[in-house]
Amino acid sequence: MGEFDRISVYDALGGGAVADTLLWKKCYGGVMLLIGSTFIWIFFERAGYNFLSFVANTLLLLVVILFFWAKSASLLNRPLPPIPDMDISEESVLVVADEMRVWVNRALATMHEIAVDGNLRTLVLVGFGLWLISLIGSLFNFLTLIYIGVLLSLSVPFLYDTFQPQIDEKLIVVHKKMSTVFKKVDLILQKIPTSQKKPKKVE
């Protein structure tokens, strides 16, 4: 394989139901995900229905149904709505908080490099990334981006798993060309001063 080692797409996706769905090993899951996401996109994007209004109206209807269900159950000696006790465990909160802490610390470190150290190279890279996100956001709204992500998730892994040898050959060529470009860009960025702060003189 040269610079790329042959990998198992199924194992890379974590196996299980998610991998079966994305690789169309269980067509039912893939078809339901595709139909559901397409319906939601058409319903909100093409029909012009507001997502926030839809969620609010759905929750309002659900709350009213549960209220009258509970009242009628107490009057008619019928079972209450089958709603389980919903509780978030402390362990899950700690896991999410720890993961968020890593991302927040990275963002703060980047801000420190720009605002305190005056790292012009970091400023250029962050500015380019934010400009690219802004450009993509101006072309598609958030719901369309999610729908495109679903379509890519249902097509790219399957196509790569099916035509992996041919795609890997093309990726090796692209990787070599991009490595040359990145080396030239890195040489240019290395010429940019990393800090504008002058060292203090020690008497």
C-alpha positions as CSV (number, residue, x, y, z in Angstrom):
1,M,0.0,0.0,0.0
2,G,3.0,2.4,0.3
3,E,2.2,5.4,2.4
4,F,-1.3,4.1,3.3
5,D,-2.0,0.9,5.2
6,R,-5.2,-1.0,4.3
7,I,-7.8,-0.4,7.0
8,S,-11.1,-2.0,7.8
9,V,-13.8,0.6,7.3
10,Y,-16.2,-1.4,9.4
11,D,-13.7,-1.4,12.4
12,A,-12.9,2.3,11.8
13,L,-16.6,3.1,12.2
14,G,-16.7,1.3,15.5
15,G,-18.6,-1.7,14.3
16,G,-22.1,-2.5,15.5
17,A,-25.3,-0.9,14.4
18,V,-23.7,2.4,13.3
19,A,-21.2,0.7,11.0
20,D,-24.0,-1.6,9.6
21,T,-26.1,1.4,8.8
22,L,-23.4,3.5,7.2
23,L,-22.1,0.6,5.1
24,W,-25.6,-0.5,4.1
25,K,-25.1,-4.0,5.6
26,K,-28.5,-3.6,7.1
27,C,-30.4,-1.8,4.4
28,Y,-33.4,-1.1,6.7
29,G,-31.5,1.3,8.9
30,G,-29.9,3.1,6.0
31,V,-33.2,3.5,4.1
32,M,-35.0,4.7,7.2
33,L,-32.2,7.3,8.0
34,L,-32.2,8.5,4.3
35,I,-36.0,8.7,4.1
36,G,-36.3,10.4,7.5
37,S,-33.6,13.0,6.9
38,T,-35.0,13.7,3.4
39,F,-38.5,14.2,4.8
40,I,-37.3,16.5,7.6
41,W,-35.2,18.6,5.1
42,I,-38.0,18.9,2.6
43,F,-40.5,19.6,5.4
44,F,-38.5,22.5,7.0
45,E,-36.4,23.7,4.0
46,R,-38.8,23.5,1.1
47,A,-42.2,23.7,2.8
48,G,-41.0,26.7,4.8
49,Y,-42.1,25.4,8.2
50,N,-40.1,26.9,11.1
51,F,-38.2,24.3,13.0
52,L,-38.5,26.2,16.4
53,S,-42.3,26.5,16.0
54,F,-42.5,22.8,15.1
55,V,-40.6,21.7,18.2
56,A,-42.6,24.1,20.4
57,N,-46.0,23.0,19.0
58,T,-45.0,19.3,19.2
59,L,-43.9,19.6,22.9
60,L,-47.1,21.6,23.7
61,L,-49.3,18.8,22.1
62,L,-47.3,16.2,24.0
63,V,-47.6,18.0,27.3
64,V,-51.4,18.4,26.9
65,I,-51.8,14.8,26.0
66,L,-49.8,13.6,29.0
67,F,-51.7,16.0,31.3
68,F,-55.2,14.7,30.3
69,W,-53.9,11.1,30.3
70,A,-52.7,11.5,33.9
71,K,-56.0,13.1,34.9
72,S,-58.2,10.5,33.2
73,A,-56.0,7.7,34.7
74,S,-56.6,8.9,38.2
75,L,-60.4,9.2,37.6
76,L,-60.8,5.9,35.8
77,N,-58.3,3.9,37.7
78,R,-56.2,3.4,34.6
79,P,-52.4,3.2,34.5
80,L,-50.4,6.4,34.3
81,P,-48.4,7.4,31.2
82,P,-45.5,5.0,30.8
83,I,-42.8,7.7,31.4
84,P,-39.6,6.4,33.0
85,D,-37.7,8.3,35.7
86,M,-35.4,10.5,33.6
87,D,-32.2,11.2,35.4
88,I,-28.7,12.1,34.1
89,S,-26.0,10.2,36.0
90,E,-23.1,12.1,37.5
91,E,-20.6,9.9,35.6
92,S,-22.1,11.0,32.2
93,V,-21.9,14.6,33.2
94,L,-18.3,14.3,34.3
95,V,-17.4,12.6,30.9
96,V,-19.1,15.4,28.9
97,A,-17.5,18.1,31.1
98,D,-14.0,16.5,30.8
99,E,-14.4,16.4,27.0
100,M,-15.6,20.0,26.9
101,R,-12.7,21.1,29.1
102,V,-10.2,19.7,26.6
103,W,-11.8,21.8,23.8
104,V,-12.1,24.9,25.9
105,N,-8.5,24.7,27.0
106,R,-7.4,24.4,23.3
107,A,-9.5,27.4,22.4
108,L,-8.1,29.4,25.3
109,A,-4.5,28.4,24.4
110,T,-5.1,29.6,20.9
111,M,-6.5,32.9,22.1
112,H,-3.5,33.3,24.4
113,E,-1.1,32.8,21.5
114,I,-2.9,35.5,19.5
115,A,-3.7,38.1,22.2
116,V,-0.8,37.7,24.6
117,D,2.1,36.2,22.6
118,G,1.2,38.1,19.4
119,N,1.6,34.9,17.3
120,L,0.9,36.1,13.8
121,R,1.1,32.6,12.3
122,T,-1.7,31.4,14.6
123,L,-3.7,34.5,13.7
124,V,-3.4,33.7,10.0
125,L,-4.4,30.1,10.5
126,V,-7.4,30.9,12.7
127,G,-8.5,33.7,10.5
128,F,-8.4,31.4,7.4
129,G,-10.4,28.7,9.2
130,L,-13.1,31.1,10.4
131,W,-13.3,32.7,6.9
132,L,-13.8,29.2,5.4
133,I,-16.5,28.4,7.9
134,S,-18.2,31.7,7.2
135,L,-18.0,31.0,3.4
136,I,-19.6,27.6,3.8
137,G,-22.3,29.1,6.1
138,S,-23.1,31.7,3.5
139,L,-23.7,29.0,0.9
140,F,-25.9,26.7,3.0
141,N,-28.0,27.1,6.1
142,F,-27.5,24.9,9.2
143,L,-30.3,22.4,8.4
144,T,-29.0,21.9,4.8
145,L,-25.5,21.3,6.2
146,I,-26.8,18.6,8.5
147,Y,-28.6,17.0,5.6
148,I,-25.5,17.1,3.4
149,G,-23.6,15.5,6.3
150,V,-26.2,12.7,6.5
151,L,-25.9,12.1,2.7
152,L,-22.1,12.0,2.9
153,S,-22.2,9.6,5.9
154,L,-24.4,7.2,3.9
155,S,-22.4,7.4,0.7
156,V,-18.7,8.0,1.4
157,P,-18.0,5.1,3.8
158,F,-19.9,2.7,1.5
159,L,-18.1,3.8,-1.7
160,Y,-14.7,3.8,0.1
161,D,-15.3,0.3,1.4
162,T,-16.4,-0.9,-2.1
163,F,-13.6,0.7,-4.1
164,Q,-10.9,0.9,-1.4
165,P,-7.9,-0.2,-3.6
166,Q,-8.6,2.2,-6.4
167,I,-9.3,5.1,-4.0
168,D,-6.2,4.4,-2.0
169,E,-4.1,4.7,-5.2
170,K,-5.6,8.1,-6.0
171,L,-5.1,9.2,-2.3
172,I,-1.4,8.3,-2.5
173,V,-1.0,10.6,-5.5
174,V,-3.0,13.4,-3.8
175,H,-1.1,13.0,-0.6
176,K,2.2,13.4,-2.3
177,K,1.1,16.6,-4.1
178,M,-0.5,18.0,-0.9
179,S,2.6,17.3,1.1
180,T,4.6,19.3,-1.4
181,V,2.1,22.2,-1.1
182,F,2.0,22.1,2.7
183,K,5.8,22.1,2.9
184,K,5.9,25.3,0.8
185,V,3.1,26.9,2.9
186,D,4.9,25.9,6.1
187,L,8.1,27.5,4.8
188,I,6.2,30.7,4.2
189,L,4.5,30.6,7.7
190,Q,7.9,30.0,9.3
191,K,9.0,33.3,8.0
192,I,6.2,35.0,9.8
193,P,7.3,36.1,13.3
194,T,5.6,34.1,16.0
195,S,5.7,36.8,18.6
196,Q,5.8,40.6,18.5
197,K,6.9,40.9,22.1
198,K,10.5,42.0,22.7
199,P,12.4,40.2,25.5
200,K,13.0,42.3,28.5
201,K,16.5,43.5,29.2
202,V,18.1,42.1,32.3
203,E,20.3,44.6,34.1
